[in-house]
Amino acid sequence: MNNKTFFSDAMMAGAIVGVVMALSRIFERYELFFSTSELLSVVTPYAIEWVLMVGIFVWLLFFFTRRRAKAADAEVGFSYGQALSFVLVVSMLAGIIVGLADTIFINAMGYDVYVDGMVTRIAEMRNLYIEAGLTQADVKSFDEMAAAARMTEQPSIFMNIFVDLYNYILFGGLPGLIIAAIVRRQPEYRVNND
């Protein structure tokens, strides 16, 4: 395998990772901000799903990078830099897809409904803290968060994509440092015995 297929392999892997993570994001957004379930009934499935998706994301990065490393020419090898570059390109494309899917989903459901759901969840958290014994003064920040959420303008599609692109570079780059160290391959030199 030569470098001519680097970007096509990275794009294919990034598209798969991006679609999987976009479906996860849509599920999370729906559960947290659009469903009518109580906050406490949503927290456990959300936390389980989040932990599973972190594992799946790291595993997919490892799987596609290892596959790329194994397909590399034995005489050339697959360096640490190539492996890390592959992980970062896959993560970048995944971030773009997640940002695009997130924007489309929130626009389809309605940004005002999204903000109302966010304010409702903030109010539920505030009430839980009051029930736990905190005073009104202690939970003042929840009122400020709700007011800030109501005043926030809808971000542009470019802002959403940029934020997710940045997050996925960071989110993919950190495990990518370890993945690249694991999957790298040194070149295999052949000795001619004439």
FIKEVO-333940 format. One record per residue (C-alpha): residue number from 1; x, y, z negated; chain. Coordinates in steps of 0.25 Angstrom, whole numbers, plus 5000, padded with zeros to 4 digits. Layout:
<rs>
+-----+------+------+------+-----+
| seq |    X |    Y |    Z | mol |
+-----+------+------+------+-----+
| NUM |    X |    Y |    Z |   A |
...
+-----+------+------+------+-----+
</rs>
This chain:
<rs>
+-----+------+------+------+-----+
| seq |    X |    Y |    Z | mol |
+-----+------+------+------+-----+
|   1 | 5000 | 5000 | 5000 |   A |
|   2 | 5005 | 5014 | 5003 |   A |
|   3 | 5002 | 5028 | 4999 |   A |
|   4 | 4992 | 5029 | 5011 |   A |
|   5 | 4981 | 5023 | 5003 |   A |
|   6 | 4984 | 5030 | 4990 |   A |
|   7 | 4973 | 5040 | 4992 |   A |
|   8 | 4963 | 5031 | 4998 |   A |
|   9 | 4965 | 5021 | 4986 |   A |
|  10 | 4964 | 5032 | 4976 |   A |
|  11 | 4951 | 5038 | 4983 |   A |
|  12 | 4945 | 5024 | 4983 |   A |
|  13 | 4948 | 5022 | 4968 |   A |
|  14 | 4944 | 5036 | 4964 |   A |
|  15 | 4931 | 5035 | 4971 |   A |
|  16 | 4928 | 5022 | 4964 |   A |
|  17 | 4933 | 5027 | 4950 |   A |
|  18 | 4925 | 5041 | 4953 |   A |
|  19 | 4912 | 5034 | 4956 |   A |
|  20 | 4913 | 5025 | 4943 |   A |
|  21 | 4916 | 5037 | 4935 |   A |
|  22 | 4906 | 5046 | 4941 |   A |
|  23 | 4895 | 5035 | 4938 |   A |
|  24 | 4900 | 5035 | 4924 |   A |
|  25 | 4899 | 5051 | 4923 |   A |
|  26 | 4885 | 5051 | 4928 |   A |
|  27 | 4881 | 5041 | 4918 |   A |
|  28 | 4888 | 5049 | 4907 |   A |
|  29 | 4881 | 5062 | 4912 |   A |
|  30 | 4868 | 5055 | 4913 |   A |
|  31 | 4868 | 5049 | 4899 |   A |
|  32 | 4874 | 5061 | 4892 |   A |
|  33 | 4866 | 5073 | 4898 |   A |
|  34 | 4854 | 5068 | 4906 |   A |
|  35 | 4849 | 5056 | 4899 |   A |
|  36 | 4838 | 5058 | 4888 |   A |
|  37 | 4845 | 5048 | 4878 |   A |
|  38 | 4849 | 5053 | 4864 |   A |
|  39 | 4864 | 5057 | 4863 |   A |
|  40 | 4867 | 5045 | 4853 |   A |
|  41 | 4861 | 5035 | 4863 |   A |
|  42 | 4870 | 5040 | 4874 |   A |
|  43 | 4883 | 5041 | 4867 |   A |
|  44 | 4886 | 5026 | 4866 |   A |
|  45 | 4884 | 5022 | 4880 |   A |
|  46 | 4891 | 5035 | 4885 |   A |
|  47 | 4903 | 5032 | 4876 |   A |
|  48 | 4903 | 5017 | 4881 |   A |
|  49 | 4902 | 5021 | 4895 |   A |
|  50 | 4913 | 5032 | 4894 |   A |
|  51 | 4923 | 5022 | 4888 |   A |
|  52 | 4920 | 5012 | 4899 |   A |
|  53 | 4921 | 5022 | 4910 |   A |
|  54 | 4935 | 5026 | 4904 |   A |
|  55 | 4939 | 5012 | 4905 |   A |
|  56 | 4933 | 5010 | 4919 |   A |
|  57 | 4940 | 5023 | 4924 |   A |
|  58 | 4954 | 5019 | 4919 |   A |
|  59 | 4952 | 5004 | 4924 |   A |
|  60 | 4948 | 5009 | 4938 |   A |
|  61 | 4960 | 5018 | 4938 |   A |
|  62 | 4969 | 5007 | 4934 |   A |
|  63 | 4962 | 4997 | 4944 |   A |
|  64 | 4964 | 5006 | 4956 |   A |
|  65 | 4978 | 5010 | 4953 |   A |
|  66 | 4982 | 4996 | 4950 |   A |
|  67 | 4976 | 4992 | 4963 |   A |
|  68 | 4983 | 5003 | 4970 |   A |
|  69 | 4997 | 4999 | 4963 |   A |
|  70 | 4995 | 4984 | 4967 |   A |
|  71 | 4993 | 4988 | 4982 |   A |
|  72 | 5005 | 4997 | 4982 |   A |
|  73 | 5017 | 4991 | 4991 |   A |
|  74 | 5026 | 4983 | 4982 |   A |
|  75 | 5039 | 4990 | 4988 |   A |
|  76 | 5033 | 5004 | 4985 |   A |
|  77 | 5026 | 5001 | 4971 |   A |
|  78 | 5016 | 5010 | 4965 |   A |
|  79 | 5022 | 5021 | 4956 |   A |
|  80 | 5017 | 5027 | 4943 |   A |
|  81 | 5015 | 5040 | 4951 |   A |
|  82 | 5007 | 5033 | 4962 |   A |
|  83 | 4998 | 5026 | 4951 |   A |
|  84 | 4995 | 5039 | 4943 |   A |
|  85 | 4993 | 5046 | 4956 |   A |
|  86 | 4983 | 5036 | 4960 |   A |
|  87 | 4975 | 5036 | 4947 |   A |
|  88 | 4975 | 5052 | 4948 |   A |
|  89 | 4969 | 5052 | 4962 |   A |
|  90 | 4959 | 5041 | 4958 |   A |
|  91 | 4955 | 5049 | 4946 |   A |
|  92 | 4954 | 5062 | 4954 |   A |
|  93 | 4944 | 5056 | 4964 |   A |
|  94 | 4936 | 5050 | 4952 |   A |
|  95 | 4935 | 5064 | 4946 |   A |
|  96 | 4930 | 5070 | 4958 |   A |
|  97 | 4920 | 5060 | 4960 |   A |
|  98 | 4915 | 5061 | 4946 |   A |
|  99 | 4914 | 5076 | 4946 |   A |
| 100 | 4906 | 5075 | 4959 |   A |
| 101 | 4897 | 5064 | 4954 |   A |
| 102 | 4895 | 5072 | 4941 |   A |
| 103 | 4892 | 5085 | 4948 |   A |
| 104 | 4882 | 5078 | 4957 |   A |
| 105 | 4875 | 5070 | 4945 |   A |
| 106 | 4874 | 5083 | 4936 |   A |
| 107 | 4868 | 5091 | 4948 |   A |
| 108 | 4858 | 5080 | 4951 |   A |
| 109 | 4853 | 5079 | 4937 |   A |
| 110 | 4853 | 5094 | 4935 |   A |
| 111 | 4864 | 5102 | 4928 |   A |
| 112 | 4854 | 5109 | 4919 |   A |
| 113 | 4849 | 5095 | 4915 |   A |
| 114 | 4864 | 5091 | 4912 |   A |
| 115 | 4866 | 5104 | 4903 |   A |
| 116 | 4853 | 5101 | 4896 |   A |
| 117 | 4858 | 5087 | 4893 |   A |
| 118 | 4871 | 5092 | 4888 |   A |
| 119 | 4864 | 5102 | 4879 |   A |
| 120 | 4855 | 5091 | 4874 |   A |
| 121 | 4867 | 5082 | 4871 |   A |
| 122 | 4874 | 5093 | 4863 |   A |
| 123 | 4861 | 5096 | 4855 |   A |
| 124 | 4860 | 5081 | 4852 |   A |
| 125 | 4875 | 5081 | 4847 |   A |
| 126 | 4872 | 5094 | 4839 |   A |
| 127 | 4860 | 5087 | 4832 |   A |
| 128 | 4868 | 5074 | 4829 |   A |
| 129 | 4879 | 5083 | 4822 |   A |
| 130 | 4868 | 5090 | 4814 |   A |
| 131 | 4862 | 5077 | 4810 |   A |
| 132 | 4876 | 5073 | 4806 |   A |
| 133 | 4877 | 5084 | 4796 |   A |
| 134 | 4883 | 5096 | 4803 |   A |
| 135 | 4878 | 5110 | 4801 |   A |
| 136 | 4872 | 5119 | 4812 |   A |
| 137 | 4885 | 5127 | 4812 |   A |
| 138 | 4893 | 5114 | 4814 |   A |
| 139 | 4886 | 5111 | 4827 |   A |
| 140 | 4885 | 5125 | 4832 |   A |
| 141 | 4895 | 5121 | 4843 |   A |
| 142 | 4884 | 5111 | 4849 |   A |
| 143 | 4875 | 5123 | 4851 |   A |
| 144 | 4887 | 5131 | 4858 |   A |
| 145 | 4889 | 5118 | 4867 |   A |
| 146 | 4875 | 5118 | 4871 |   A |
| 147 | 4874 | 5133 | 4874 |   A |
| 148 | 4887 | 5131 | 4882 |   A |
| 149 | 4881 | 5119 | 4890 |   A |
| 150 | 4869 | 5127 | 4894 |   A |
| 151 | 4877 | 5139 | 4899 |   A |
| 152 | 4887 | 5131 | 4907 |   A |
| 153 | 4885 | 5132 | 4922 |   A |
| 154 | 4885 | 5120 | 4931 |   A |
| 155 | 4899 | 5117 | 4935 |   A |
| 156 | 4902 | 5116 | 4950 |   A |
| 157 | 4905 | 5103 | 4957 |   A |
| 158 | 4919 | 5107 | 4959 |   A |
| 159 | 4921 | 5110 | 4944 |   A |
| 160 | 4915 | 5096 | 4940 |   A |
| 161 | 4924 | 5089 | 4950 |   A |
| 162 | 4936 | 5097 | 4945 |   A |
| 163 | 4933 | 5093 | 4931 |   A |
| 164 | 4931 | 5078 | 4934 |   A |
| 165 | 4943 | 5078 | 4943 |   A |
| 166 | 4952 | 5084 | 4932 |   A |
| 167 | 4946 | 5075 | 4921 |   A |
| 168 | 4948 | 5062 | 4930 |   A |
| 169 | 4962 | 5066 | 4933 |   A |
| 170 | 4965 | 5067 | 4918 |   A |
| 171 | 4956 | 5055 | 4915 |   A |
| 172 | 4963 | 5046 | 4925 |   A |
| 173 | 4977 | 5052 | 4924 |   A |
| 174 | 4978 | 5048 | 4909 |   A |
| 175 | 4976 | 5033 | 4911 |   A |
| 176 | 4982 | 5034 | 4925 |   A |
| 177 | 4996 | 5037 | 4918 |   A |
| 178 | 4994 | 5023 | 4912 |   A |
| 179 | 4988 | 5016 | 4924 |   A |
| 180 | 4999 | 5021 | 4933 |   A |
| 181 | 5010 | 5015 | 4923 |   A |
| 182 | 5003 | 5002 | 4923 |   A |
| 183 | 5000 | 5000 | 4938 |   A |
| 184 | 5013 | 5006 | 4944 |   A |
| 185 | 5022 | 4997 | 4952 |   A |
| 186 | 5037 | 4997 | 4955 |   A |
| 187 | 5041 | 4995 | 4969 |   A |
| 188 | 5046 | 4981 | 4972 |   A |
| 189 | 5059 | 4980 | 4979 |   A |
| 190 | 5062 | 4969 | 4988 |   A |
| 191 | 5076 | 4963 | 4990 |   A |
| 192 | 5080 | 4958 | 5003 |   A |
| 193 | 5088 | 4945 | 5002 |   A |
| 194 | 5095 | 4945 | 5016 |   A |
+-----+------+------+------+-----+
</rs>
